[in-house]
Amino acid sequence: MTDSHPGRVRVAALFDDLAPRYDQGPVPWFRPIAARLVDLLDPQPGDRALDVGAGRGAATFPLAEAVGATGRVVAVDLSPRMCDLLRTSVADAGAAQVEVVVGEARPGTLGASQFDVVAASLVLFFDPEPAATLSDWMRLLRPGGRIGLTTFGPVDDAWTAAERRVLAHAPADMLDVRTSGTRGVFGSPSAMAGLLEQCGAIEVGSHDEPLEVTLPDAGAWRAWTMTLGMRQIWESIPPPRREEVFVAAATELEGARGADGRLHLTQQVRYTVGRAP
Ligand SMILES: C[S@@+](CC[C@H](N)C(=O)[O-])C[C@H]1O[C@@H](n2cnc3c(N)ncnc32)[C@H](O)[C@@H]1O
């Protein structure tokens, strides 16, 4: 069912590779972001919810809890391996209301006007055609249904400087939160709100909220980013230069060292929500 667009094929391959370690480490990241998104969407018992780009289930499980045994959650992801691992977690949790589907969330496959709630946490910036894809997600909502997206706003100065060292090596066409995901429609809350409105939503709001990550040192930062989409950027650096780039990034991260000796890094998380007319 995976679309043949080369951008999506690459994204599926990246997340197949990342899946086993994805969202399994000690850094609270995907889950607090997805939990906040689900709070904002406020699903009700009995609702039908869709989690697009479900990954290891950061939004799937809070959605399942909110809709309860009488509701339904469809979790869709391009990556077959993510879906396999999520299916196992769903079975372990006994969440019988959750169905996991490999592929894209399109009206042609899932059926139009099916869902009360659509959530897509940290997904849209990986898509090669975000406006067309988001318009399709809107078509999946019943009239009055709610949609919520998370993307990223800025990171603090030390993190920005460290990332700049790594991003200098990213191929120009790379679809990633740290490349395409900070420009154009992803560049501001008002642009994200405009995109969602353009795709047919009403009552749209978009705002940023800070999320702090605390890490012991730059080595822990690199290890963590290697479990994220950013791994593809590290791997695009020729191996002989990777250590040099890491040392430069580590020097920049010193600016984030707090009085407790740890690195304190802040990411602004962008929450954009709206409603189908
Ligand atoms: C950064 S992860 C986020 C996963 C999860 N939502 C979370 O917050 O932990 C992005 C996920 O979206 C999936 N993905 C990207 N574009 C997609 C698309 N157009 N349709 C379905 N899944 C997509 C990827 O395979 C990946 O598993």
The ligand as an SDF file (V2000), in Angstrom:
LIG
                    3D

 27 29  0  0  0  0  0  0  0  0999 V2000
    9.1260   10.9240   13.7350 C   0  0  0  0  0  0  0  0  0  0  0  0
    8.1740    9.4560   13.6320 S   0  0  0  0  0  0  0  0  0  0  0  0
    6.8420    9.8180   14.7480 C   0  0  0  0  0  0  0  0  0  0  0  0
    6.1670    8.5640   15.2550 C   0  0  0  0  0  0  0  0  0  0  0  0
    5.1050    8.8030   16.3120 C   0  0  0  0  0  0  0  0  0  0  0  0
    3.9900    9.5890   15.7910 N   0  0  0  0  0  0  0  0  0  0  0  0
    5.7080    9.4560   17.5220 C   0  0  0  0  0  0  0  0  0  0  0  0
    5.3520   10.6030   17.8160 O   0  0  0  0  0  0  0  0  0  0  0  0
    6.5660    8.8330   18.1620 O   0  0  0  0  0  0  0  0  0  0  0  0
    7.4010    9.5930   12.0470 C   0  0  0  0  0  0  0  0  0  0  0  0
    6.6780    8.3240   11.6330 C   0  0  0  0  0  0  0  0  0  0  0  0
    5.7780    8.6630   10.5840 O   0  0  0  0  0  0  0  0  0  0  0  0
    5.8590    7.7020    9.5590 C   0  0  0  0  0  0  0  0  0  0  0  0
    5.4400    8.4090    8.3360 N   0  0  0  0  0  0  0  0  0  0  0  0
    6.0700    9.4310    7.7120 C   0  0  0  0  0  0  0  0  0  0  0  0
    5.3290    9.9110    6.7000 N   0  0  0  0  0  0  0  0  0  0  0  0
    4.1790    9.1690    6.7010 C   0  0  0  0  0  0  0  0  0  0  0  0
    3.0090    9.1790    5.8880 C   0  0  0  0  0  0  0  0  0  0  0  0
    2.8480   10.0440    4.8840 N   0  0  0  0  0  0  0  0  0  0  0  0
    2.0310    8.2900    6.1700 N   0  0  0  0  0  0  0  0  0  0  0  0
    2.1800    7.3820    7.1860 C   0  0  0  0  0  0  0  0  0  0  0  0
    3.2680    7.3280    7.9640 N   0  0  0  0  0  0  0  0  0  0  0  0
    4.2480    8.2160    7.7370 C   0  0  0  0  0  0  0  0  0  0  0  0
    7.2820    7.2050    9.5850 C   0  0  0  0  0  0  0  0  0  0  0  0
    7.4180    5.9180    9.0180 O   0  0  0  0  0  0  0  0  0  0  0  0
    7.5770    7.2330   11.0880 C   0  0  0  0  0  0  0  0  0  0  0  0
    7.2960    6.0040   11.7100 O   0  0  0  0  0  0  0  0  0  0  0  0
  1  2  1  0
  2  3  1  0
  2 10  1  0
  3  4  1  0
  4  5  1  0
  5  6  1  0
  5  7  1  0
  7  8  2  0
  7  9  1  0
 10 11  1  0
 11 12  1  0
 11 26  1  0
 12 13  1  0
 13 14  1  0
 13 24  1  0
 14 15  1  0
 14 23  1  0
 15 16  2  0
 16 17  1  0
 17 18  1  0
 17 23  2  0
 18 19  1  0
 18 20  2  0
 20 21  1  0
 21 22  2  0
 22 23  1  0
 24 25  1  0
 24 26  1  0
 26 27  1  0
M  CHG  2   2   1   9  -1
M  END
$$$$
